[in-house]
C-alpha cells in the first residue's frame, strides 16, 4: 500500500468528518459536471469543458466529430466540372431603317447634341456609343451579346439558350483555360429557349453529364457561368421549387433555384452535388435586373429530349391534337359535376384537327393520356408535346358527364398557332340594344343583330362593373355561345339555361365565351334567389 503523508501536524489542517457526502455526492457532482460538459459541447464545440476530463483517445474522437460537423465545401466538385463550362459571345449585324440609323430628327445622337458630344469624348470619334457605331454612316449596327453554355460531348457539342444565339451572325466561345473557338449553331428551339452549338477546332473537350434524376426541393445546386462577362464564376444555393410556370409558354416546367444568377449566366449549367447538370439557367425574376435570389432552370430531362432532336435534324417536332385548352378551376369543376378540379378543359377543338376528327368537343375534359392522369392544362400540353407526331395515343375524356375513351393519331405542332383576332370592332363597343340578364350583371343581344358579332350566340352589350361577370373578365363585345352546355341565341335562352342550372342546385353556371378569335369557358357564380 502506498504511504500517505501525515498532514495532521500542519497548523491549518482539520481532519474532515467522514460521511456519505464526500463519496456519493462527489460522484454525483462529477457526473453532473461531465453531463454539463457534454451539453456544452453540443452547442459550442470550441469551448468544451468535457475535454478537461478526456483521455487522449477521447480527444481524438472529439476532433473527428468536429471535422464532420464543419461545412463541406464545393471545391472538389467545382474543380471537376468547371472546365466543361464555356462563355458564349455573339455578334449580330442588324440593318437599320432611316428612322433607326440616327439620321432621324428624334435621334439623341444628332450632331452637336449633348449625347453626341458625350460619346465623342468618351465613346468614340464618331460620337456614337460602341453598339451604334457605323449606324448613321454605315447603314447598320453591330450588337454584341454574351452568355454561357457547357459542353455535352468531347467533340465540341455544347448547350446554351436560344435567346443567347438567336439571330447571331458569329458565335465565339471561350473555354475555362482561356482558349477561344468559333462555333456554329446546329439548331434552336424557341419554345424551350434551348440551342445546340458545335465548336470547331477541337476534339477532346471536357464535358458535363445531364442528370437522370429529378432534383428535390432543398437539394444543393451550383450555378456556373459568365455573369456580366466576368468569366467562369461559381455560386451556390438550393432548389427552391419545381414545376414553375413563368408565363414563357405552354411548356413551362422550370426548376427554381436561389443560387445567384445574373446577366450573362443565361445558358449556363446548374450542377447537383454529384457534378451532373440538373438544369440550364435561363431566366431570373428581378425588379432591378440583378439577382434577388429567384432564378429558373430548364430541367435536364427537357434538355435531353430537345438536344437529341436538334442534333439529329436541327429542329424539334412535337405532337399535336389540335385543341385550345384551359385549366379546370374549382368553379368549373362544380359546374361540370366533377369531384376534383383536375384535367384540361377543351375550350375549342380546331377544325379538321386530330381531336375534332376523333369526336372531341368544346366542354370536354381530358383527364388522362395513355392511362397517365392529367393534372392540369399545362401538363397535357407538355405530355402531348413530348410525344412524336404520328404516334397513336389514348385519351380519357369526360364528355357531358360521362367517361369515354378516345384514340387518335398525333399531328405535328404547326410553327405558328397564334389566334387571329377579329379586327372588325366598329359596332361591338356600343350597340344600341340589349336585354338584361338578371343577377349576373350582363346585358346581351342576339349576335346576328349586331354588325361584326357573327351569327351565333349573344353579344355582351353592357357589363355591370360591380357584378360577378365583371370579376370573371366579361367585357363589351364578348359573345356567349353556350350556357350550361346549351347553345344560346337570345337573352331568353340565357335566362332559361341559368334557371335550369339553379334547379340542378349548381353554385355556378359554365359559359363558353368567344373573345376576339378565341374562345374560353367561364364559370359564373349564381346568386341565390
C-alpha positions, 0 to 999 in steps of 0.5 A: 500500500502506498504511504500517505503523508501525515498532514495532521501536524500542519497548523491549518489542517482539520481532519474532515468528518467522514460521511456519505457526502464526500463519496456519493455526492462527489460522484454525483457532482462529477457526473453532473459536471461531465453531463454539463460538459457534454451539453456544452459541447453540443452547442459550442464545440470550441469551448468544451469543458468535457475535454478537461476530463478526456483521455487522449483517445477521447480527444481524438474522437472529439476532433473527428466529430468536429471535422464532420460537423464543419461545412463541406465545401464545393471545391472538389466538385467545382474543380471537376466540372468547371472546365466543361463550362464555356462563355458564349459571345455573339455578334449580330449585324442588324440593318437599320431603317432611316428612322433607326440609323440616327439620321432621324430628327428624334435621334439623341445622337444628332450632331452637336447634341449633348449625347453626341458630344458625350460619346465623342469624348468618351465613346468614340470619334464618331460620337456614337456609343460602341453598339451604334457605331457605323449606324448613321454612316454605315447603314447598320449596327453591330450588337454584341451579346454574351452568355454561357453554355457547357459542353455535352460531348468531347467533340465540341457539342455544347448547350446554351439558350436560344435567346443567347444565339438567336439571330447571331451572325458569329458565335465565339466561345471561350473555354475555362483555360482561356482558349477561344473557338468559333462555333456554329449553331446546329439548331434552336428551339424557341419554345424551350429557349434551348440551342445546340452549338458545335465548336470547331477546332477541337476534339477532346473537350471536357464535358458535363453529364445531364442528370437522370434524376429529378432534383428535390426541393432543398437539394444543393445546386451550383450555378456556373457561368459568365455573369456580366462577362466576368468569366467562369464564376461559381455560386451556390444555393438550393432548389427552391421549387419545381414545376414553375410556370413563368408565363414563357409558354405552354411548356413551362416546367422550370426548376427554381433555384436561389443560387445567384444568377445574373446577366450573362449566366443565361445558358449556363449549367446548374450542377447537383452535388454529384457534378451532373447538370440538373438544369440550364439557367435561363431566366431570373425574376428581378425588379432591378435586373440583378439577382434577388435570389429567384432564378429558373432552370430548364430541367435536364430531362427537357434538355435531353429530349430537345438536344437529341432532336436538334442534333439529329435534324436541327429542329424539334417536332412535337405532337399535336391534337389540335385543341385550345385548352384551359385549366379546370378551376374549382368553379368549373369543376362544380359546374361540370359535376366533377369531384376534383378540379383536375384535367384540361378543359377543351375550350375549342377543338380546331377544325379538321384537327386530330381531336375534332376528327376523333369526336372531341368537343368544346366542354370536354375534359381530358383527364388522362393520356395513355392511362397517365392522369392529367393534372392540369392544362399545362401538363397535357400540353407538355405530355402531348408535346413530348410525344412524336407526331404520328404516334397513336395515343389514348385519351380519357375524356369526360364528355357531358358527364360521362367517361369515354375513351378516345384514340387518335393519331398525333399531328405535328405542332404547326410553327405558328398557332397564334389566334387571329383576332377579329379586327372588325370592332366598329359596332361591338363597343356600343350597340344600341340594344340589349336585354338584361340578364338578371343577377349576373350583371350582363346585358346581351343581344342576339349576335346576328343583330349586331354588325361584326358579332357573327351569327351565333350566340349573344353579344355582351352589350353592357357589363355591370362593373360591380357584378360577378361577370365583371370579376370573371373578365366579361367585357363589351363585345364578348359573345356567349355561345353556350350556357350550361352546355346549351347553345344560346341565341337570345337573352331568353335562352340565357335566362332559361339555361341559368334557371335550369342550372339553379334547379340542378342546385349548381353554385355556378353556371359554365359559359363558353365565351368567344373573345376576339378569335378565341374562345374560353369557358367561364364559370359564373357564380349564381346568386341565390334567389 
